[in-house]
Amino acid sequence: MGLKKVELSMKPTKKSKLTKTTSLGIKVSDKTRRKYGACEHNQVSYKSLEHLTKLTFKRLTRDGRTLQKIGTLIEDIKFKKSIIDYQKHIIKGMTAKYEEQFDKYIEANNELKEENTDLILEIQKFKAKLFGKFSVKTWRQSNRPNKKEDN
């Protein structure tokens, strides 16, 4: 009886048609094999390679169009940036010019202010010589008999 048990254990086991064992010991069903296009020797078939190639080609053409769009956007952005830099340069020059002009106006204003104060002092001296110690207002009031005629 012991011999029969040994003989039975040495017999090769039947493999089912649905699953086959790979060299790694993983069982793969025929349905899975057909789904991924694998051959019986567990390598990828030409059918699945062609499918993968078509998908890769589609992706590359789509990526190429996307990169062209990105390239034109980058060129547009660089062009607009150069315009902005040029305008910044122009604005700096204009602000420097206007600051110089503003400083000249302030200086001219101060000179006019000094001249006006000098004129006011000269007018006051002239009034004092002409009218004496009286002010113009008191002189008018004393020298005009009818105030209504002034208007």
Secondary structure as the mmCIF struct_conf table of DSSP 4:
data_model
#
loop_
_struct_conf.conf_type_id
_struct_conf.id
_struct_conf.beg_label_comp_id
_struct_conf.beg_label_asym_id
_struct_conf.beg_label_seq_id
_struct_conf.end_label_comp_id
_struct_conf.end_label_asym_id
_struct_conf.end_label_seq_id
HELX_RH_AL_P HELX_RH_AL_P1 GLY A 2 MET A 10
BEND BEND1 LYS A 11 LYS A 11
HELX_LH_PP_P HELX_LH_PP_P1 PRO A 12 SER A 16
BEND BEND2 LYS A 17 LEU A 18
STRN STRN1 THR A 19 THR A 21
TURN_TY1_P TURN_TY1_P1 SER A 23 LEU A 24
BEND BEND3 GLY A 25 GLY A 25
STRN STRN2 LYS A 27 SER A 29
HELX_RH_AL_P HELX_RH_AL_P2 ASP A 30 TYR A 36
TURN_TY1_P TURN_TY1_P2 GLY A 37 GLY A 37
STRN STRN3 ALA A 38 ALA A 38
TURN_TY1_P TURN_TY1_P3 GLU A 40 HIS A 41
BEND BEND4 ASN A 42 GLN A 43
STRN STRN4 VAL A 44 VAL A 44
HELX_RH_AL_P HELX_RH_AL_P3 TYR A 46 PHE A 131
TURN_TY1_P TURN_TY1_P4 GLY A 132 LYS A 133
BEND BEND5 PHE A 134 PHE A 134
HELX_RH_AL_P HELX_RH_AL_P4 VAL A 136 ASN A 143
BEND BEND6 PRO A 145 PRO A 145
HELX_RH_3T_P HELX_RH_3T_P1 LYS A 147 ASP A 150
#
